[in-house]
Amino acid sequence: MNNLTAEQRLIRATVWLMNQPKYAAFAGLYTMGSVEVKDGIPTACTNGRDEFYGRAFLNTLAEPEIRGTKLHETWHKAGRHMIIYKHLAKEDPKLANMAMDYVINLFIHDSDPEGKDVRLPKGALLDQRFRNMDIVQVYNLLKKEKQNGQGNGGGKAGEGTADAGGEGEFVDEHDWDSADSISADEAEVFSKQVDEALRQGQLIAGKLGGDVPRAIEDMLKPYIDWREVLSEFVSAHAAGQDLPSYKKPNRRLMGSSVIMPTHISESVGKVVLGIDASGSIFGDTLNGFMAYVKMLCESVMPESVELLYWDTEVCQHETYDANSYAGLLTSTKPKGGGGTRPACVAEYLRKRSIDASCIVMLTDGYVDGWGKDWPAPTLWCITEKRITSPIGKSVHIDA
C-alpha cells in the first residue's frame, strides 16, 4: 500500500466505491469526464465535469479520506452544480463553494457516520444546522450572516478559511472559469449523460442490494425546479466571455509549464423578459416570478433587462440595468389586457433591432400560435403543465 502512487490510490478508491452497494449509484459518474492527478493543486478541484487532484494532497490522506474526497467531487457532477449555480458564483464564488460543500458533506457524513470506510478530509465543512436545506437556502443564510458581520465569506473561489458557523477550513476548489467555457449545448449534453449515468447506477445499486440515496432519487424525478432552469438558461446565454486574461491563469494547467489565460467577462448581453399581459398571469405567480428574476439579474448582472408586457402586441417596454434592478418590483407598470399572440415579441425585437442574448417568456401557454424565427435562444416559462412550446425550451412553473 505504501508503495502505491497517488494515481494508483485514487484508482483504488474509485474501484472500491463502484463495488460498494452503498455508493454504486454513482458508478457511471466516477469516471465521467477527465480525472487527473496533478502537481500544484492545493486540494481537489472540479469544473463540474472534470476532476483534478493535487498529488501532494492525496499523499496526506488515509484511504477512507481519499474515498470521501472522490465521492465529494462526484456529488458535484451528479448535482450539475457548476451549471445550475453559476449565478451564485458570479455574485460570491466563495459563498457558493461553501454552500455546495456544506450540503454535499452532510450526505457523505451520513453515509458512514463513524468514518470507518469513507470520511471527509480533516477540516471539511460540516454543520448540522444546514440539514434538510438545499444549496440556495444555505447560500442565502451564509450571505445574510456575512452581511451581518458573522462568519467568513467573499473572496475568490477556493481561497481563505471557511468558518461561517460550522467546522472546518477545507473547501475544495471549484473551477468556475473552466465551467464557464462549457457551452450551453455541451452543458445540455452533459446533463443528459449525468441523468443516464444516475439511472444506470440506480440499477447497479439495486442489483448489489444497496439503497439509492433519496437525494439521487430526487435528481431522477421528472419534476424540474423552474428556478434552476431559468438560472442555468440566463447564466449560459447572458454572460459574456469576451477577453482572455493572463492575470488569472487557468487552474486546469496549474503546475505545468504551459500558462494559459482564462476568459474574463467584459460585457454581458441583454435579457428580454416577455410577460403575458392578457390577464392570465397575475398575483402570486407574477410576483414570485419577478422576485426571482430580480435576484437573478442582481447576480448575473446582464447589460440590461428589456421587460416587455404583451398581449396581441407589445403594450409596455421597460428597460432596467445594474443601477435599477433593485427597484424592478416597485417601479414596473404592467400594461395589456386582450388576446395572446407571443409572436408580437419577436416582431418587436426585430423591428427595433434589439440584440438580445436570450429571451424569457412567461405565459399560461394558451396562445394564438408560437411564432417562428425567434431572434435569440428562448425559454418559455409556462404555468399550464400540459402545454409545451414547439419553439425553444420550455419549463413549467408553479402557478
C-alpha positions in Angstrom: 0.0 0.0 0.0 2.8 2.5 0.9 4.4 1.9 -2.5 1.3 3.0 -4.4 1.4 6.3 -6.3 -1.2 9.0 -5.7 -2.8 8.0 -9.1 -3.0 4.3 -8.0 -4.5 5.2 -4.7 -7.2 7.3 -6.4 -8.0 4.5 -8.8 -8.1 2.0 -5.9 -10.6 4.3 -4.1 -12.7 4.7 -7.2 -12.9 0.9 -7.8 -13.8 0.4 -4.1 -16.7 2.9 -4.3 -18.0 1.4 -7.5 -18.2 -2.1 -5.9 -20.0 -1.0 -2.7 -23.8 -1.3 -2.7 -24.0 2.0 -0.7 -22.1 4.0 -3.3 -22.7 2.1 -6.5 -25.4 4.6 -7.6 -22.6 6.8 -8.8 -20.9 4.0 -10.7 -21.3 5.7 -14.0 -20.2 9.1 -12.8 -16.9 8.1 -11.1 -15.0 8.0 -14.4 -17.1 10.5 -16.4 -15.1 13.4 -17.7 -11.3 13.8 -17.2 -9.9 12.6 -13.9 -6.3 13.7 -13.3 -3.7 13.9 -10.5 -1.5 17.0 -10.9 1.2 18.9 -9.1 0.4 22.4 -7.9 -3.3 21.8 -7.0 -3.7 22.5 -3.2 -6.5 20.0 -2.6 -9.0 18.9 -5.2 -10.8 20.8 -8.0 -13.7 20.3 -10.4 -15.3 22.3 -13.1 -18.4 20.2 -12.8 -17.4 17.7 -15.5 -13.7 17.1 -15.0 -11.8 16.3 -11.7 -8.3 17.3 -10.7 -6.5 16.2 -7.5 -3.3 17.5 -6.0 -0.7 14.8 -5.8 0.8 16.1 -2.6 -2.7 16.4 -1.1 -3.7 12.8 -1.9 -0.5 11.6 -0.3 -1.5 13.1 3.0 -4.8 11.3 3.1 -5.8 8.0 4.5 -7.7 5.6 2.3 -11.2 6.5 3.7 -10.4 10.2 3.2 -9.5 9.6 -0.5 -12.8 7.8 -0.9 -14.6 10.7 0.8 -12.8 13.2 -1.5 -13.6 11.2 -4.6 -17.2 10.9 -3.5 -17.4 14.7 -2.8 -16.2 15.6 -6.3 -18.6 13.1 -7.8 -21.5 14.7 -5.9 -20.7 18.0 -7.7 -21.1 16.2 -11.0 -24.2 14.4 -10.1 -25.9 17.6 -8.9 -24.7 19.5 -12.0 -23.7 22.2 -9.5 -21.3 24.1 -11.8 -24.0 24.5 -14.3 -27.0 25.3 -12.1 -25.3 27.6 -9.6 -23.2 29.8 -11.9 -25.4 32.8 -10.9 -24.4 32.3 -7.3 -20.7 32.1 -8.1 -20.9 35.3 -10.1 -22.2 37.1 -7.0 -19.9 35.5 -4.4 -17.8 32.5 -5.5 -16.6 31.6 -2.1 -20.1 31.5 -0.5 -21.3 29.5 -3.5 -18.4 27.0 -2.9 -19.2 26.8 0.8 -22.9 26.3 0.3 -22.4 23.4 -2.1 -19.8 21.8 0.2 -22.0 22.1 3.3 -24.9 20.3 1.5 -22.7 17.6 -0.1 -20.7 16.8 3.1 -23.8 16.1 5.1 -24.7 13.3 2.6 -21.2 11.9 2.7 -21.0 12.0 6.5 -24.4 10.4 6.9 -23.4 7.5 4.6 -20.7 6.5 7.2 -21.1 8.5 10.4 -18.2 6.7 12.1 -15.9 7.3 9.1 -14.7 3.7 9.1 -14.7 3.3 5.3 -15.5 6.7 4.0 -14.8 10.0 5.7 -14.1 13.6 4.8 -10.7 15.1 4.9 -9.8 16.9 8.1 -11.3 20.3 8.3 -14.1 19.7 5.8 -17.1 21.9 6.1 -19.8 20.1 8.1 -22.6 21.8 10.0 -25.8 20.1 11.3 -27.8 23.3 11.1 -27.8 23.0 7.3 -29.6 19.7 7.4 -32.6 19.4 5.1 -31.6 22.7 3.4 -30.8 23.0 -0.3 -27.8 24.9 -1.7 -29.7 28.1 -2.4 -31.1 28.1 1.1 -27.6 27.6 2.6 -26.1 30.3 0.3 -28.8 32.8 1.3 -28.2 32.1 5.0 -24.4 32.5 4.6 -24.9 35.7 2.7 -27.1 37.1 5.4 -24.6 36.2 8.1 -21.8 37.7 6.0 -23.8 41.0 5.7 -24.4 41.0 9.4 -20.7 40.6 10.1 -20.8 36.9 11.0 -18.7 34.1 9.6 -16.3 34.4 6.7 -17.3 34.8 3.1 -16.4 36.6 -0.1 -13.1 36.5 -1.9 -12.1 34.3 -4.8 -13.2 30.7 -5.2 -11.1 28.2 -3.3 -9.3 30.8 -1.2 -9.4 31.5 2.5 -10.8 29.9 5.6 -14.5 28.9 5.7 -15.8 29.5 9.2 -19.4 30.6 8.6 -20.9 29.0 11.6 -19.5 25.5 11.0 -16.5 23.4 11.4 -13.5 23.3 9.1 -11.2 25.1 6.9 -11.1 22.7 3.9 -13.0 23.8 0.8 -12.2 22.0 -2.4 -11.7 24.3 -5.4 -14.5 24.8 -7.9 -13.2 25.9 -11.3 -15.8 28.4 -12.4 -13.6 29.7 -15.1 -13.4 26.3 -16.9 -17.1 25.8 -16.1 -17.9 29.0 -18.0 -16.0 27.7 -21.0 -18.5 24.8 -21.3 -21.1 26.0 -23.9 -24.8 25.7 -23.4 -25.0 22.8 -25.9 -22.2 21.0 -24.1 -23.9 21.6 -20.8 -27.2 20.1 -22.1 -25.4 17.0 -23.4 -23.5 16.6 -20.2 -26.8 16.9 -18.1 -28.3 14.1 -20.2 -25.2 12.0 -19.7 -25.4 12.5 -16.0 -29.1 11.6 -15.9 -28.4 8.4 -17.8 -25.4 7.5 -15.6 -27.6 8.0 -12.5 -30.3 5.8 -13.9 -27.8 3.1 -14.7 -26.2 3.5 -11.3 -29.6 3.1 -9.7 -30.0 -0.3 -11.4 -26.5 -1.4 -10.4 -27.1 -0.4 -6.7 -30.3 -2.4 -6.8 -28.5 -5.5 -8.1 -25.9 -5.2 -5.4 -28.6 -4.9 -2.7 -27.8 -1.3 -1.9 -30.3 1.5 -1.3 -30.3 4.5 -3.6 -29.9 7.7 -1.6 -33.0 9.8 -1.5 -31.1 12.8 -2.9 -30.3 10.8 -6.0 -33.9 9.7 -6.4 -34.8 13.3 -6.2 -32.4 14.1 -9.0 -34.1 11.5 -11.2 -37.7 12.7 -10.6 -39.3 14.2 -13.7 -40.1 17.4 -11.8 -37.7 20.2 -12.6 -37.4 23.3 -10.5 -38.1 26.2 -12.9 -35.8 28.4 -10.9 -32.8 26.2 -11.6 -33.7 26.0 -15.3 -34.1 29.8 -15.5 -30.8 30.4 -13.7 -28.9 28.0 -16.0 -30.5 29.4 -19.1 -29.8 33.0 -18.3 -26.3 32.3 -17.0 -25.4 30.3 -20.1 -26.7 32.9 -22.6 -26.4 36.3 -20.9 -22.8 36.1 -19.5 -20.0 37.2 -21.8 -16.6 35.6 -22.2 -15.0 38.2 -24.4 -11.4 38.7 -23.5 -8.6 36.3 -22.5 -6.7 37.3 -19.4 -3.3 36.2 -18.1 -3.9 37.9 -14.7 -5.8 34.8 -13.6 -4.1 31.6 -15.1 -6.3 28.7 -16.0 -6.3 26.3 -12.9 -6.6 23.2 -15.1 -2.9 23.7 -16.1 -1.6 24.7 -12.7 1.8 23.1 -12.1 2.5 22.6 -15.8 5.0 24.6 -17.9 2.2 26.0 -20.0 0.4 29.1 -18.8 -3.0 29.7 -20.5 -5.4 32.5 -19.9 -8.9 32.3 -18.6 -11.7 34.3 -20.2 -12.9 37.3 -18.2 -16.4 38.6 -18.9 -16.0 42.2 -20.0 -19.5 42.5 -21.4 -22.8 40.7 -20.9 -25.8 40.6 -23.1 -29.3 41.9 -22.9 -32.0 39.7 -21.4 -35.5 40.1 -22.9 -38.3 39.3 -20.5 -41.7 39.0 -22.1 -44.7 38.9 -19.7 -48.1 37.6 -21.0 -50.3 40.6 -20.1 -53.6 39.2 -21.4 -54.9 38.8 -17.9 -53.9 35.2 -17.2 -50.7 35.9 -15.3 -51.1 37.8 -12.1 -51.0 37.8 -8.3 -48.5 35.4 -6.6 -47.4 33.8 -9.8 -46.3 37.0 -11.4 -44.9 38.4 -8.1 -42.9 35.3 -7.3 -41.5 35.1 -10.8 -40.5 38.7 -10.9 -38.9 38.5 -7.5 -36.7 35.6 -8.7 -35.8 37.4 -11.9 -34.7 40.4 -9.9 -32.5 38.3 -7.7 -31.1 36.5 -10.8 -30.3 39.8 -12.5 -28.5 41.1 -9.5 -26.4 38.0 -9.5 -25.7 37.6 -13.3 -25.7 41.4 -14.0 -26.7 41.4 -17.7 -26.1 44.6 -19.6 -29.9 45.3 -19.4 -33.3 43.6 -19.0 -35.8 44.6 -21.6 -39.1 44.0 -19.9 -41.9 43.7 -22.4 -45.6 43.3 -21.5 -47.6 41.8 -24.4 -51.0 40.5 -25.5 -51.5 40.8 -29.3 -48.8 43.4 -29.4 -46.1 44.8 -27.1 -48.0 47.1 -24.8 -45.2 48.3 -22.5 -41.5 48.3 -22.8 -39.3 49.0 -19.7 -35.5 48.9 -19.5 -33.6 48.0 -16.4 -29.8 47.9 -15.8 -27.4 47.4 -12.9 -28.4 50.7 -11.4 -32.2 49.9 -11.4 -32.5 46.2 -10.8 -33.2 46.8 -7.1 -36.3 48.8 -7.9 -37.7 46.4 -10.6 -40.6 45.1 -8.4 -41.8 48.5 -7.3 -41.3 50.5 -10.5 -42.7 48.2 -13.1 -46.1 49.0 -14.5 -47.8 46.1 -16.2 -50.0 47.0 -19.2 -52.1 44.9 -21.5 -55.4 43.1 -21.5 -56.6 41.4 -24.6 -55.5 38.4 -26.8 -52.4 36.3 -26.5 -50.0 36.4 -29.5 -46.4 35.8 -28.4 -45.0 36.3 -31.9 -45.5 40.0 -31.4 -42.4 40.0 -29.1 -40.2 38.5 -31.8 -41.5 41.0 -34.3 -41.0 43.9 -31.9 -37.4 42.9 -31.3 -36.6 42.6 -35.0 -38.3 45.9 -35.8 -36.3 47.8 -33.2 -33.1 45.9 -33.8 -32.9 44.8 -30.2 -29.9 42.4 -30.0 -30.9 40.0 -27.2 -28.6 37.3 -25.8 -31.7 35.4 -24.7 -35.5 35.7 -24.4 -37.5 34.5 -21.4 -41.3 34.4 -21.9 -43.8 34.0 -19.1 -47.3 32.7 -20.2 -50.1 30.3 -19.3 -49.5 28.6 -22.7 -52.9 29.3 -24.2 -51.7 31.3 -27.1 -52.5 32.1 -30.7 -49.5 30.4 -32.2 -45.9 30.4 -31.0 -44.4 32.4 -33.8 -41.2 31.4 -35.7 -37.7 32.6 -36.3 -37.1 33.9 -32.8 -34.0 36.1 -32.9 -32.4 34.6 -29.8 -32.5 31.4 -27.6 -35.9 31.4 -26.0 -37.1 29.9 -22.7 -40.8 29.5 -22.2 -41.9 29.6 -18.6 -45.4 28.1 -18.8 -48.0 27.8 -15.9 -50.1 25.2 -17.6 -48.3 21.9 -17.1 -50.0 20.2 -20.1 -48.6 22.7 -22.6 -45.1 22.8 -24.1 -43.9 25.2 -26.7 -42.6 23.7 -30.0 -40.2 26.7 -30.2 -37.1 26.9 -27.9 -37.1 25.3 -24.5 -40.0 25.0 -22.1 -40.2 24.7 -18.3 -43.3 24.6 -16.2 -43.6 27.0 -13.2 -45.7 26.8 -10.1 -48.9 28.8 -10.7 
